[in-house]
Amino acid sequence: MGRSITIGTAPDSWGVWFADDELQTPASRFLDEVVDAGYEWIELGPYGYLPTDPAELSDELEKRRLKVSAGTIFAALHRPDHYDEAWAQVEQVAKLTQALGGTHLVVIPGQWRSDKTGEQIEPRELDEEGWARLAAGMDRLGRDVRNGYGLQVAVHSHADTHIDTHAEVDRFLEITDPDVVKLCLDTGHVAYSGGDNLKIIADHPDRIAYVHLKQVDPAVVAKVKAEDLPFGEAVALGAMVEPPQGVPAMPPILDALEGLGRDIFAIVEQDLYPVAFDKPLPIATRTRTYLNSCR
């Protein structure tokens, strides 16, 4: 097919949000079920969920014929003096990602709400100084990750962060270095915040380096927005749904991504925390079948 979209999946689609949690599918079961669902590519998920020794993890992946597309870190670079904390994650995650042949480092911005309690812990919107710190920090991170590990940084717009709404995504891309800072387009988070995925692709085609495919239930999201609920509660209420049950529609997005004319990872990432262990595999299998039928 030449240059195309490579569909993969992630621990998130098995309800994995933390390195160690008894409510989560065990790592070995996750890897086995990824194969059963028909995928060949995965993300690493939270650092420590999968084995962190490169040789051990490589063995686990090779015997299942699985490959790694990316690792993920969290970086609140709008906060003063946060870079060292972010880089400490990079030195773990990027090293492991690189060792396993991954090509991208997904960076999720810091949340203005506590991810544990849902309480507001800082202002919802950045001031000019905060935006300047965020842009300079992400530019520095992008350069350092490329120079140190050969990975492409892809910043993930995310609910309850300062890179959330369509306008905030536009602003972030306008003030950061297009060479070293790219976008991880998460179709569900964009829709969750009222954004237009197709317009982001059309307006910033050269910045789309990586994609998370997910859909949201508009009725649940409407309730969440009306009651100003935190993202964790939204997920527990069923905000994220398997395609084609929600929005945005997948076929136009896949067409637009194909139209970019380059290889792109599109990782299925349906937030399901917490979830019964027997639920993710059938969803993952149906989702892969559906997405392949759209192309």
N, C-alpha and C positions, 0 to 999 in steps of 0.2 A: 504493500500500500504506500510505500515511501514515507514521507513525513506525515505523521498522524498523531492521534490521541491514544495514549496508553492508559487503559483503565486499571486502577488498582484499588486497594482497600487499606483500612487502618484499624488499629486496636480500638479506636473510638467507636467504630461500628459494632464492637462487641461489648460496649459499655465500660471501656477502660479509660479512666481519667487520672488515675494515680499510679505511682510505682508499685504500691503494695496495698491491697484492699480486699478483704474477704468477700465483698459484694461483687467482685470482678471475676470474669472468666479466667481461669489459670492460663498462663502463657502458652504451655504446651498444647492445651486444647484450642486456644486461639489459632495457633499456627496450623494445627491439623485441619481445623474447620475452614480456614482460608483456602487451603488446597481443595477441600471437599466442595467449596462454593465455586471453584473454578478460576480463582485469581492466581496471578504469578508475581505481583508486585505489592509490597507493603511499605508503610511508614514504621518507624521505630516505636512511636507512642511515647509515653512518659519515660524518661530515663530511669532505668532500673526495673521496668516491667519485664522486658525481654532481657536475656543475659547481656551483661555489659562487657564481658571478655570477648574481644573480636574473634578469637579462634573458636570459642565455644558457640557463639551465635552463628558464625559462618557454617559450622558443622550442622547446626539445627536447621539452617535455611537450605543448605545444599542437599540434605537428605530429603527435603520436601520440594526441591527445585524452585525455591522462592528467592526473590531479589528485593533489594531496598532502594526506594526512590529518594527518601529524605528523612532527616531528623527534625526535631522541634525544640525550640527554647522559648522562654518567656522573658521579655525585656522591657522594663518600664523606663525607657531612656528619656522620657520627658522629666523625670525626677533628677534633681542635682546629684552628682556623685554616684550614679547607679551603674556606670559602665563596668566597673570591676566585677560587680555581682553578675551582670549579664555575661561577661567574658568567662567567668568561672564555669557557667553552664556550657558555653561554646567549647571550652577545652575538653569537656567530657563528651558532649553530644556530637560535635563536628568530627572529633577524632574517630569515634565509633562509626559515624556515617561514612566518612572517607574510607575507613578500613574495609567497609562492606560494599564499596563501589557506588554509594549514593552520590547524587549530584546537587542536591538542594538542602538548604537549611531554612525551615519555616520559622518565622519569628512572630510570636503573638504579643501584642502590646500589653502593658500593664493595665489592670482593671481599676476603675474608680470606685468599684464596689468590692467588698471582701468576697472572695470566692468561697469562703466557709460560711459566713453569716448572712451575706447579701446586703449588709449595711453599707451606706455610702461612707467612704474613707477619704475622699478628696473631691475637689470640684469636678462636675461632669464635663465641663468644657475647659480647654487649655487657653491661657492668655498668650499674648504674642511671645513672651519669653519662653513659655512652655513649648510652643510650636517650634521655636528656634532651637531649643535644646533637643527636642525630639528629632528634628531633621538632621542636625549635626551628629547626634549620636547614632542614628541609623546609617548615615553616610559612612561614618567611621567603622561601624560594625560590618557593613557590607564590604568595605575595602579590606579590613583585617581578616575577615572570614575567607575572602577570595585569595588573599596573599598567603594566609597561613594554612589553608586546608583545600583550596581549589573548589570551594562550593559556592553556589549562587544563593544569596539571601533573597527570600521571598516573604514579604511582610503580609501577614494575615489580618485583614480587617475583622473586627470581632465585637460582638455585643458587649455592652458595659465597659468599653474602652474608649479612648479618644480618637481612634480610627475606626469609626462605626458607621455613620451615615454616609450616603452618597457624596454629600458635599465635603465631608471630612476625608474620604478617600481621594477625591479630586485634589483637595488642598495638599494632602500628604504627598501625592505624586508630583505635584507642581513644584514643591520646595525641596525635593530630594534628588540625588544624583541618579539619572536614568541608567547609568552604566552599571552601578554596583547595587542599587536598591530596586528590586522588582516587586511585583504584587503576586501574592497567593490569592487568587479570586475564589472566595468561598461563596458559592451561589446561595446557600441557605442564609448565611449571616447578612449578605447584601439584601436579600428579600425580607428578612426579619426586621431590618431597619428601614424598610421602605425604599430601598435603592433599585436601580435598573441595571441588571447584569449586562444586558446587550449593549447599553449605552457606554458602560465602563469599558467593555471590550472594544467598541468602535472608537471611543475617544482616546484610549490608551493602549493601542494594539501592541506596541513594543515593550510595554511594561508587564504584560501578562506572561509570567514565567512558569506558573504552576497553578493548579486548580483543585479545589475541594468541591465535589459534587454533593449537594444535599438539597432537600426541599423542606418547606415549612407548611404547617396547617394555618391558613389565614385566620380562621375562627379563633384558634388558640392564641395566635399572636395578637389579635385584636384585644382579647381579654388581658393578655400580659401588658400590653401598652396602656390600656385603660386603667389598670390597677398598679402600674409602675412596678411590676414584679422583676426580680433579678433573673439572670439568664438560667441559673441552676434550677430555679423553680419552674421556669418555662419549659425546660427539657423534661422535668418530672411530670409536667402536665401534658406532654406529648406534642410539643411545638414542632419537633422534627419528625417527619414522616417519610416512608419509603416512596420513591417515585413509582408510578406517576400520580400519586394521591394528593400531592400538594403543588406549591409554586416555588420557583419559577418552572415553566415548561422546559424540559430537557432538550428536545430536538433542535429548537432554534439556537440554544447555547452551544450544543455540540457542533452544529453547522458553522457558527461564528468562530469557534475555536479551530475547526478544520481550515477555515478560510485564512487563518493567520499564516499558514504555510510553513510551520515548523513543528518539530516534535514537542509534545506537551504531555506531562503526566496529569491525569484527572483522577484524583483519589476519592473514592466513595467514603464519606465521613458522616454517617448518620448518628448524631448524639443520642445515646441510649442509656445514660447512667441515671439510676441503677436499672438493671434488666435481668430477668430470669435467664439462667445459663442456656436454656434450650431455645430461646427466642431468636438470637442473632443469625444463626446459620440459614434458616429458611429465608429470612429477609435478604441476607447477603446474596443468596443464590438467585432469588427473584430479581433483585436489583441489577445484578450483572447481566442476566438474560434480557431484562428490559433495556438497559443502556445499549447493549450490543444490537438490539433490534432498531434502535433510533438512528443507526449510522449507515 
